[in-house]
């Protein structure tokens, strides 16, 4: 059986896209991320979540930016901490999307000559 990690059902969560087997919407996960909650903290506080489910929620948001525009910075990355490289190592390769699933690289403020 293939799991659909993000579901949309008009009878569940008022039609808001939500994470499989949880009562958390994609929007709630994005709010937690924007407020500084990393993946480890999310998993600790929401034990029903799975890393791959979180990654799918982030990817869903990137594919539906019109619904989640306030959660992206000017460069197109999701705000807040994403997966670290170590956390992302367990994800399928196609889910390791820089700036969306994996934390965007920090700018050093330097320019190249």
Order of alpha helices (4+ residues) and beta strands (2+ residues): beta-beta-alpha-alpha-alpha-alpha-alpha
